[in-house]
Amino acid sequence: MTALTLLPHLFLHCSLYQTLSCTNCCHVLGKFYCSTPAHLNYKMNLYNIDNSVVYRYTLGEDFQQVIPSSQAPVTLEICQCYEEEIEKQKVLLEMSLDRLSKLEKEVLPPPEQDF
């Protein structure tokens, strides 16, 4: 599991912050502002993640897993095949539900009506 580390306090434009980094690769992910001047209070006690590294990291996961070359990326054609299969399954499910409701009507007595 990827763990995050807060490094010692640093100062930037009168703000006190800690650097947020990955313990596996020591790459800096962002900052955690501990104290800020009044005009930056919206950043205080928040994790500010650097957008340029977001594509490389997923919180709670180990190092990025490389996709084996044997696995082809999902293409539009593959998505269309999946959608066709899903539609077929929907039709089969609807047919099964219709048959089940007909069987229930035949087997189960009609509900008694209280007036």
DSSP file (Angstrom, degrees, kcal/mol; ACC not computed):
  #  RESIDUE AA STRUCTURE BP1 BP2  ACC     N-H-->O    O-->H-N    N-H-->O    O-->H-N    TCO  KAPPA ALPHA  PHI   PSI    X-CA   Y-CA   Z-CA
    1    1 A M              0   0    0      0, 0.0     2,-0.4     0, 0.0    61,-0.2   0.000 360.0 360.0 360.0 135.4    0.0    0.0    0.0
    2    2 A T        -     0   0    0     59,-0.6    58,-0.5    56,-0.2     2,-0.3  -0.593 360.0-158.7 -74.2 127.3    1.3    3.4   -0.9
    3    3 A A        -     0   0    0     -2,-0.4    20,-2.8    56,-0.1    21,-0.4  -0.824   5.9-139.2-108.7 149.7    1.8    5.5    2.2
    4    4 A L  E     -A   22   0A   0     -2,-0.3     2,-0.4    18,-0.2    18,-0.2  -0.831  13.9-158.0-107.3 146.2    2.0    9.3    2.4
    5    5 A T  E     -A   21   0A   0     16,-2.9    16,-2.6    -2,-0.4     2,-0.6  -0.970  11.4-144.8-126.0 137.6    4.4   11.2    4.5
    6    6 A L  E     -A   20   0A   0     -2,-0.4    14,-0.2    14,-0.2     3,-0.1  -0.908  24.4-151.1 -97.9 121.3    4.2   14.8    5.8
    7    7 A L  E     -     0   0A   0     12,-2.7    12,-0.1    -2,-0.6     3,-0.1  -0.344  36.0 -64.3 -85.7 170.3    7.7   16.3    5.9
    8    8 A P  E     -     0   0A   0      0, 0.0    11,-0.6     0, 0.0    -1,-0.2  -0.004  68.9 -77.8 -54.8 160.7    8.9   19.0    8.3
    9    9 A H  E     -A   18   0A   0      9,-0.2     2,-0.3    -3,-0.1     9,-0.2  -0.270  50.1-176.2 -62.9 141.3    7.4   22.5    8.2
   10   10 A L  E     -A   17   0A   0      7,-3.1     7,-2.8    -3,-0.1     2,-0.4  -0.901  19.1-125.7-132.6 162.6    8.5   24.9    5.5
   11   11 A F  E     +A   16   0A   0     -2,-0.3     2,-0.3     5,-0.2     5,-0.2  -0.909  26.7 167.7-114.4 141.0    7.6   28.6    4.9
   12   12 A L  E >  S-A   15   0A   0      3,-2.0     3,-1.2    -2,-0.4    -2,-0.0  -0.877  74.7 -21.5-150.6 116.0    6.3   30.1    1.7
   13   13 A H  T 3  S-     0   0    0     -2,-0.3     3,-0.1     1,-0.3    -2,-0.0   0.917 128.4 -47.4  50.2  51.8    4.9   33.6    1.4
   14   14 A C  T 3  S+     0   0    0      1,-0.2     2,-0.4    22,-0.1    -1,-0.3   0.663 114.6 122.8  65.8  18.4    4.2   33.8    5.2
   15   15 A S  E <   -A   12   0A   0     -3,-1.2    -3,-2.0    21,-0.2     2,-0.6  -0.905  55.1-144.9-111.2 140.1    2.5   30.3    5.1
   16   16 A L  E     +AB  11  35A   0     19,-2.6    18,-2.9    -2,-0.4    19,-1.8  -0.910  34.7 160.6-101.4 122.2    3.6   27.4    7.2
   17   17 A Y  E     -AB  10  33A   0     -7,-2.8    -7,-3.1    -2,-0.6     2,-0.4  -0.933  34.4-136.0-140.0 162.7    3.2   24.1    5.3
   18   18 A Q  E     -AB   9  32A   0     14,-2.5    14,-2.7    -2,-0.3     2,-0.4  -0.936  29.4-118.1-115.5 143.7    4.3   20.5    5.3
   19   19 A T  E     - B   0  31A   0    -11,-0.6   -12,-2.7    -2,-0.4     2,-0.6  -0.668  20.3-144.4 -82.9 132.9    5.3   18.7    2.1
   20   20 A L  E     +AB   6  30A   0     10,-2.8     9,-3.2    -2,-0.4    10,-1.7  -0.870  31.2 167.9 -97.1 120.6    3.1   15.7    1.2
   21   21 A S  E     -AB   5  28A   0    -16,-2.6   -16,-2.9    -2,-0.6     2,-0.4  -0.921  39.1-106.1-136.3 160.5    5.2   12.9   -0.4
   22   22 A C  E  >  -A    4   0A   0      5,-2.1     4,-1.9    -2,-0.3   -18,-0.2  -0.687  20.2-149.7 -82.8 131.6    5.0    9.3   -1.4
   23   23 A T  T  4 S+     0   0    0    -20,-2.8    -1,-0.1    -2,-0.4   -19,-0.1   0.729  93.4  56.3 -76.3 -19.8    7.0    7.0    0.9
   24   24 A N  T  4 S+     0   0    0    -21,-0.4    -1,-0.2     1,-0.1   -20,-0.1   0.929 129.3   8.8 -75.9 -45.3    7.6    4.5   -1.9
   25   25 A C  T  4 S-     0   0    0      2,-0.1    -2,-0.2     0, 0.0    -1,-0.1   0.463  90.2-128.3-116.7  -3.3    9.3    6.9   -4.4
   26   26 A C     <  +     0   0    0     -4,-1.9     2,-0.3     1,-0.2    -3,-0.1   0.667  53.2 155.3  62.9  18.7    9.7   10.1   -2.3
   27   27 A H        -     0   0    0     -5,-0.1    -5,-2.1     1,-0.1     2,-0.4  -0.593  48.7-116.0 -76.7 135.9    8.0   12.1   -5.1
   28   28 A V  E     +B   21   0A   0     -2,-0.3    -7,-0.3    -7,-0.2     3,-0.1  -0.603  33.7 178.2 -76.0 124.9    6.4   15.3   -3.8
   29   29 A L  E     -     0   0A   0     -9,-3.2    21,-3.4    -2,-0.4     2,-0.3   0.726  53.5 -65.5 -98.7 -27.9    2.6   15.2   -4.2
   30   30 A G  E     -BC  20  49A   0    -10,-1.7   -10,-2.8    19,-0.3     2,-0.3  -0.963  55.0 -71.5 170.7-156.3    1.6   18.5   -2.7
   31   31 A K  E     -BC  19  48A   0     17,-2.4    17,-3.5    -2,-0.3     2,-0.5  -0.935  14.8-149.0-135.0 154.0    1.4   20.5    0.5
   32   32 A F  E     -BC  18  47A   0    -14,-2.7   -14,-2.5    -2,-0.3     2,-0.5  -0.967  24.3-144.4-121.4 110.7   -0.6   20.6    3.7
   33   33 A Y  E     +Bd  17  44A   0     13,-1.2    12,-3.0    10,-0.6    13,-0.3  -0.646  20.5 178.7 -82.0 122.1   -0.9   24.2    4.9
   34   34 A C  E    S+     0   0A   0    -18,-2.9     2,-0.3    -2,-0.5   -17,-0.2   0.831  72.6   4.4 -89.6 -38.7   -0.7   24.5    8.7
   35   35 A S  E     +B   16   0A   0    -19,-1.8   -19,-2.6     9,-0.1    -1,-0.4  -0.993  68.8 178.0-147.8 146.5   -1.1   28.3    9.0
   36   36 A T        -     0   0    0     -2,-0.3   -21,-0.2   -21,-0.2   -22,-0.1  -0.933  35.8 -93.3-141.4 160.5   -1.6   30.9    6.3
   37   37 A P    >   -     0   0    0      0, 0.0     3,-2.1     0, 0.0     4,-0.1  -0.323  53.9 -94.8 -68.7 165.7   -2.1   34.7    6.1
   38   38 A A  G >  S+     0   0    0      1,-0.3     3,-1.5     2,-0.2     4,-0.2   0.838 123.6  56.5 -54.7 -39.8   -5.7   35.9    6.2
   39   39 A H  G 3  S+     0   0    0      1,-0.3    -1,-0.3     2,-0.1     3,-0.2   0.618 111.3  44.7 -72.8  -9.7   -6.0   36.1    2.4
   40   40 A L  G X  S+     0   0    0     -3,-2.1     3,-2.2     1,-0.1     4,-0.5   0.120  73.2 118.2-115.3  19.6   -5.1   32.4    2.1
   41   41 A N  G X   +     0   0    0     -3,-1.5     3,-1.0     1,-0.3    -1,-0.1   0.760  64.9  70.1 -59.4 -24.8   -7.2   31.0    4.9
   42   42 A Y  G 3  S+     0   0    0      1,-0.2    -1,-0.3    -4,-0.2    -2,-0.1   0.716  98.6  50.8 -65.8 -18.8   -9.1   28.8    2.4
   43   43 A K  G X  S+     0   0    0     -3,-2.2     3,-1.4     2,-0.0   -10,-0.6   0.603  83.8 114.1 -90.6 -13.6   -6.0   26.7    2.1
   44   44 A M  B <  S+d   33   0A   0     -3,-1.0   -10,-0.2    -4,-0.5     3,-0.1  -0.352  86.0   4.6 -68.2 137.6   -5.4   26.2    5.8
   45   45 A N  T 3  S+     0   0    0    -12,-3.0     2,-0.3     1,-0.2    -1,-0.3   0.738 107.0 115.3  61.6  27.8   -5.8   22.6    7.1
   46   46 A L    <   -     0   0    0     -3,-1.4   -13,-1.2   -13,-0.3     2,-0.6  -0.926  69.2-121.8-122.2 150.4   -6.3   21.3    3.5
   47   47 A Y  E     -C   32   0A   0     -2,-0.3     2,-0.7   -15,-0.2   -15,-0.2  -0.821  24.3-159.8 -86.8 124.2   -4.2   19.0    1.4
   48   48 A N  E     -C   31   0A   0    -17,-3.5   -17,-2.4    -2,-0.6     2,-0.3  -0.905   9.4-158.4-108.4 104.8   -3.3   20.8   -1.8
   49   49 A I  E     -C   30   0A   0     -2,-0.7     2,-0.5   -19,-0.2   -19,-0.3  -0.659  20.2-117.8 -88.9 137.0   -2.3   18.1   -4.4
   50   50 A D    >   -     0   0    0    -21,-3.4     3,-1.6    -2,-0.3     4,-0.5  -0.610  17.8-145.9 -73.1 121.5   -0.1   19.1   -7.4
   51   51 A N  G >  S+     0   0    0     -2,-0.5     3,-0.8     1,-0.3     4,-0.5   0.782  93.2  66.2 -60.8 -28.9   -2.1   18.6  -10.6
   52   52 A S  G 3  S+     0   0    0      1,-0.2    -1,-0.3     2,-0.1    -2,-0.0   0.676 107.2  39.9 -71.3 -14.9    0.9   17.6  -12.6
   53   53 A V  G X> S+     0   0    0     -3,-1.6     3,-1.2   -24,-0.2     4,-0.7   0.429  87.7  92.5-110.4  -0.8    1.3   14.4  -10.5
   54   54 A V  G X4 S+     0   0    0     -3,-0.8     3,-0.9    -4,-0.5    -2,-0.1   0.875  81.1  58.5 -62.5 -37.4   -2.3   13.3  -10.1
   55   55 A Y  G 34 S+     0   0    0     -4,-0.5    -1,-0.3     1,-0.2    -2,-0.1   0.684 106.1  50.6 -67.8 -15.6   -2.2   11.1  -13.2
   56   56 A R  G <4 S+     0   0    0     -3,-1.2     2,-0.4     1,-0.1    -1,-0.2   0.642 105.7  58.3 -94.7 -16.2    0.6    9.1  -11.6
   57   57 A Y    <<  -     0   0    0     -3,-0.9     2,-0.4    -4,-0.7    -1,-0.1  -0.915  48.2-174.5-126.9 142.3   -0.9    8.3   -8.2
   58   58 A T    >   -     0   0    0     -2,-0.4     3,-1.6     4,-0.2   -56,-0.2  -0.986  35.1-120.7-128.8 120.8   -3.9    6.7   -6.8
   59   59 A L  T 3  S+     0   0    0     -2,-0.4     3,-0.1     1,-0.2   -56,-0.1  -0.332  94.9  21.1 -61.7 138.5   -4.3    6.9   -3.0
   60   60 A G  T 3  S+     0   0    0    -58,-0.5     2,-0.3     1,-0.3    -1,-0.2   0.520 103.5 101.1  85.0   6.1   -4.5    3.5   -1.3
   61   61 A E    <   -     0   0    0     -3,-1.6   -59,-0.6     1,-0.1    -1,-0.3  -0.863  68.4-117.9-122.0 158.5   -2.8    1.5   -4.1
   62   62 A D        -     0   0    0     -2,-0.3    -4,-0.2     1,-0.2     3,-0.1   0.030  66.2 -40.0 -73.7-169.0    0.7    0.2   -4.6
   63   63 A F  S    S-     0   0    0      1,-0.1    -1,-0.2    -6,-0.1    -6,-0.1  -0.096  84.7 -79.0 -50.0 154.4    3.0    1.3   -7.4
   64   64 A Q        -     0   0    0     -8,-0.2     2,-0.5    -3,-0.1    -1,-0.1  -0.342  47.6-129.4 -58.7 135.8    1.3    1.7  -10.7
   65   65 A Q        -     0   0    0     -3,-0.1     2,-0.4     3,-0.0    -1,-0.1  -0.768  16.8-131.1 -89.7 131.5    0.7   -1.7  -12.3
   66   66 A V        -     0   0    0     -2,-0.5     3,-0.0     1,-0.1    -1,-0.0  -0.660  22.0-120.8 -81.4 133.0    1.9   -1.9  -15.9
   67   67 A I        -     0   0    0     -2,-0.4    -1,-0.1     1,-0.1     0, 0.0  -0.597  32.9-112.9 -73.8 127.6   -0.7   -3.3  -18.2
   68   68 A P    >   -     0   0    0      0, 0.0     3,-1.6     0, 0.0    -1,-0.1  -0.280  17.9-123.7 -60.5 147.1    0.7   -6.4  -19.9
   69   69 A S  T 3  S+     0   0    0      1,-0.3    -2,-0.1    -3,-0.0     0, 0.0   0.714 108.1  68.7 -66.2 -19.0    1.2   -6.1  -23.6
   70   70 A S  T 3  S+     0   0    0      2,-0.1     2,-0.7     1,-0.0    -1,-0.3   0.728  85.2  80.3 -72.1 -20.3   -1.0   -9.1  -24.2
   71   71 A Q  S <  S-     0   0    0     -3,-1.6    -1,-0.0     1,-0.0    -4,-0.0  -0.783  77.5-145.2 -91.2 118.8   -4.0   -7.1  -23.0
   72   72 A A        -     0   0    0     -2,-0.7     3,-0.1     1,-0.1    -2,-0.1  -0.520  24.0-104.8 -79.0 147.9   -5.3   -4.9  -25.8
   73   73 A P        -     0   0    0      0, 0.0     2,-0.4     0, 0.0    -1,-0.1  -0.342  44.1 -92.9 -67.2 155.5   -6.8   -1.5  -24.8
   74   74 A V        -     0   0    0      4,-0.1     2,-0.2     3,-0.1     3,-0.0  -0.568  51.1-168.9 -72.7 123.6  -10.5   -1.2  -24.9
   75   75 A T     >  -     0   0    0     -2,-0.4     4,-2.3     1,-0.1     5,-0.2  -0.573  37.6-101.7-108.2 173.3  -11.6    0.1  -28.3
   76   76 A L  H  > S+     0   0    0      1,-0.2     4,-2.3     2,-0.2     5,-0.2   0.877 122.1  54.1 -61.4 -38.7  -14.9    1.5  -29.6
   77   77 A E  H  > S+     0   0    0      2,-0.2     4,-2.1     1,-0.2    -1,-0.2   0.906 108.4  48.3 -64.0 -41.9  -15.5   -1.9  -31.4
   78   78 A I  H  > S+     0   0    0      2,-0.2     4,-2.3     1,-0.2    -1,-0.2   0.911 110.7  51.4 -65.1 -41.8  -15.0   -3.8  -28.1
   79   79 A C  H  X S+     0   0    0     -4,-2.3     4,-2.4     1,-0.2    -2,-0.2   0.900 108.9  51.2 -61.3 -40.4  -17.4   -1.4  -26.3
   80   80 A Q  H  X S+     0   0    0     -4,-2.3     4,-2.3     2,-0.2    -1,-0.2   0.895 108.6  51.3 -64.6 -39.3  -20.0   -1.9  -29.0
   81   81 A C  H  X S+     0   0    0     -4,-2.1     4,-2.3     2,-0.2    -2,-0.2   0.918 110.4  49.2 -62.5 -42.9  -19.7   -5.7  -28.6
   82   82 A Y  H  X S+     0   0    0     -4,-2.3     4,-2.4     1,-0.2    -2,-0.2   0.918 110.3  50.6 -62.2 -43.0  -20.2   -5.3  -24.9
   83   83 A E  H  X S+     0   0    0     -4,-2.4     4,-2.3     1,-0.2    -1,-0.2   0.896 109.5  50.8 -62.9 -39.9  -23.2   -3.1  -25.4
   84   84 A E  H  X S+     0   0    0     -4,-2.3     4,-2.3     2,-0.2    -1,-0.2   0.919 110.9  48.6 -62.9 -43.2  -24.8   -5.7  -27.8
   85   85 A E  H  X S+     0   0    0     -4,-2.3     4,-2.3     1,-0.2    -2,-0.2   0.892 110.3  51.3 -64.1 -39.3  -24.2   -8.5  -25.3
   86   86 A I  H  X S+     0   0    0     -4,-2.4     4,-2.2     2,-0.2    -1,-0.2   0.911 109.2  50.6 -64.2 -41.6  -25.8   -6.4  -22.6
   87   87 A E  H  X S+     0   0    0     -4,-2.3     4,-2.2     2,-0.2    -2,-0.2   0.906 109.5  50.9 -63.1 -41.3  -28.8   -5.7  -24.8
   88   88 A K  H  X S+     0   0    0     -4,-2.3     4,-2.3     1,-0.2    -1,-0.2   0.918 110.5  49.2 -60.7 -42.9  -29.2   -9.4  -25.5
   89   89 A Q  H  X S+     0   0    0     -4,-2.3     4,-2.4     1,-0.2    -2,-0.2   0.873 108.5  53.4 -65.8 -36.4  -29.1  -10.2  -21.8
   90   90 A K  H  X S+     0   0    0     -4,-2.2     4,-2.5     2,-0.2    -1,-0.2   0.922 109.0  48.9 -62.6 -43.8  -31.7   -7.5  -21.1
   91   91 A V  H  X S+     0   0    0     -4,-2.2     4,-2.4     1,-0.2    -2,-0.2   0.928 112.0  48.7 -62.3 -45.0  -34.0   -9.1  -23.6
   92   92 A L  H  X S+     0   0    0     -4,-2.3     4,-2.4     1,-0.2    -1,-0.2   0.895 111.2  50.5 -61.8 -39.9  -33.5  -12.5  -22.1
   93   93 A L  H  X S+     0   0    0     -4,-2.4     4,-2.5     2,-0.2    -2,-0.2   0.916 110.0  49.3 -64.9 -43.4  -34.2  -11.1  -18.6
   94   94 A E  H  X S+     0   0    0     -4,-2.5     4,-2.3     2,-0.2    -2,-0.2   0.904 111.5  49.6 -62.5 -41.4  -37.4   -9.5  -19.7
   95   95 A M  H  X S+     0   0    0     -4,-2.4     4,-2.4     2,-0.2    -2,-0.2   0.917 111.3  49.3 -63.1 -42.9  -38.6  -12.7  -21.4
   96   96 A S  H  X S+     0   0    0     -4,-2.4     4,-2.5     1,-0.2    -2,-0.2   0.901 110.4  50.4 -63.8 -40.7  -37.7  -14.7  -18.2
   97   97 A L  H  X S+     0   0    0     -4,-2.5     4,-2.4     2,-0.2    -1,-0.2   0.897 110.1  50.3 -64.7 -40.0  -39.6  -12.1  -16.1
   98   98 A D  H  X S+     0   0    0     -4,-2.3     4,-2.1     2,-0.2    -2,-0.2   0.931 112.0  47.2 -62.4 -45.6  -42.7  -12.4  -18.3
   99   99 A R  H  X S+     0   0    0     -4,-2.4     4,-2.4     1,-0.2    -2,-0.2   0.905 111.8  51.0 -63.2 -41.0  -42.6  -16.2  -18.2
  100  100 A L  H  X S+     0   0    0     -4,-2.5     4,-2.5     1,-0.2    -1,-0.2   0.910 109.1  49.9 -64.0 -42.1  -42.3  -16.1  -14.4
  101  101 A S  H  X S+     0   0    0     -4,-2.4     4,-1.9     2,-0.2    -1,-0.2   0.886 110.5  50.7 -65.8 -37.0  -45.2  -13.7  -14.0
  102  102 A K  H  X S+     0   0    0     -4,-2.1     4,-1.7     2,-0.2    -2,-0.2   0.919 111.3  48.5 -63.9 -43.6  -47.4  -15.9  -16.2
  103  103 A L  H  X S+     0   0    0     -4,-2.4     4,-2.6     1,-0.2     5,-0.3   0.903 109.5  52.3 -63.5 -40.9  -46.4  -19.0  -14.1
  104  104 A E  H  X S+     0   0    0     -4,-2.5     4,-2.4     1,-0.2    -1,-0.2   0.896 107.7  52.0 -62.2 -39.6  -47.1  -17.1  -10.9
  105  105 A K  H  < S+     0   0    0     -4,-1.9    -1,-0.2     1,-0.2    -2,-0.2   0.868 113.8  44.2 -64.6 -35.8  -50.6  -16.2  -12.2
  106  106 A E  H  < S+     0   0    0     -4,-1.7    -2,-0.2    -5,-0.1    -1,-0.2   0.890 122.4  35.3 -74.8 -40.2  -51.3  -19.9  -13.0
  107  107 A V  H  < S+     0   0    0     -4,-2.6    -2,-0.2    -5,-0.1    -3,-0.2   0.904 106.5  67.4 -85.2 -44.8  -49.9  -21.4   -9.8
  108  108 A L  S  < S-     0   0    0     -4,-2.4     0, 0.0    -5,-0.3     0, 0.0  -0.563  84.2-118.2 -83.6 139.8  -50.8  -18.8   -7.1
  109  109 A P        -     0   0    0      0, 0.0     3,-0.1     0, 0.0    -1,-0.1  -0.383  41.4 -92.3 -69.8 154.6  -54.4  -18.2   -6.2
  110  110 A P        -     0   0    0      0, 0.0     3,-0.1     0, 0.0     2,-0.0  -0.386  50.8 -97.6 -65.9 146.2  -55.7  -14.7   -6.8
  111  111 A P        -     0   0    0      0, 0.0     2,-0.2     0, 0.0    -3,-0.0  -0.355  38.5-112.2 -66.2 142.5  -55.4  -12.4   -3.8
  112  112 A E        -     0   0    0     -3,-0.1     2,-0.5    -2,-0.0     0, 0.0  -0.528  27.6-140.1 -74.9 139.9  -58.4  -12.0   -1.6
  113  113 A Q        -     0   0    0     -2,-0.2     2,-0.5    -3,-0.1    -1,-0.0  -0.895   9.0-155.0-106.3 126.7  -60.0   -8.6   -1.7
  114  114 A D              0   0    0     -2,-0.5    -2,-0.0     1,-0.1     0, 0.0  -0.877 360.0 360.0-100.6 124.2  -61.3   -7.1    1.5
  115  115 A F              0   0    0     -2,-0.5    -1,-0.1     0, 0.0    -2,-0.0   0.358 360.0 360.0-120.6 360.0  -64.0   -4.5    1.2
